Amino acid sequence: MPTAVATREKRATRARLALAVTGALAMLFPVYWMVVTALSTPAEQRGAELRLWPSTLNWANFSEPWNKFPYSTWILNSAVIAVAAVVLTVVINLMAGYAFAKLRFPGRNLLFILILSTLMVPVQVVMVPQFHLVVDFGLIGSDWGVILPRLAEAFGLFMARQFMMAIPDELIEAAQVDGAGQVRIFTRIVLPLCKPLIAVLVIFTFMWRWNEFAWPLIVLKDPGSYTLQVGLLFLKNQYGHDYGALMAMSLVSMLPMLLVFALFQRHFVEGMARSGIK
């Protein structure tokens, strides 16, 4: 009987492994096809024959758009906006999450529910009032016009609150007995325990702001101030039928996200599990 049970467990393990590998290959195939297209010549892209790998590596798909358009400037603009947004958004979410998780004040639960309800409001609905605010503050065409309207993220606040709810109240009470104030408790006790949460917030916020398209397209007017995603639309208009150049530049745009995930992935799974997101 133990042998039969062990055999069934091995079969189940192999089946799960096969499903995991199949799922991973299915998700990686679009990226693989982007690489193939980015390295193919225009003749191979238009050819009727299906090739799993180009016969000749065409690196001009990378160099030509890079030299012809201010691609490095677009990357720098996206990096400035994404990094500034990550720093400010994560700080706001951590402080607000601590307030909703550990502080007691009237209307706390009602206010938290109202904030969460904003997740059900489509982004397109609030774009018009946000645009009027940006115009009134004179931020049209500037990086701050892209950064400021999206600093307070309800999703990040929810994750921060759920994570900090698991921090024992006894730690905070002991610090209060020793005479520590809320600022010191937050910076010396709570934040060191929130490394997994910070990793999750950094990855998600950077991904959202790096890939954001509609709002920068509305706010930014000068091609020299375009973000990378808006610049890719500009490239599409120039290379409408040259999919190799488009895929090459799209691949370059993926590298910063992969770098950020590689830097913070060690705490990512723990942060997702402890924040209550399944």
Secondary structure, DSSP 8 states (H G I E B T S, - for coil): -HHHHHHHHHHHHHHHHHHHHHHHHHHHHHHHHHHHHHTS-HHHHH-SS--SS-SS--THHHHHHHHHTTHHHHHHHHHHHHHHHHHHHHHHHHHHHHHHHH---TTHHHHHHHHHHGGGS-HHHHHHHHHHHHHHTT-TTSHHHHHGGG-S-HHHHHHHHHHHHTS-HHHHHHHHHTT--HHHHIIIIIGGGGHHHHHHHHHHHHHHHHH--HHHHHH--SGGG--HHHHHHHHHHHSTT-HHHHHHHHHHHHHHHHHHHHHHHHHHHHHHHHTT--
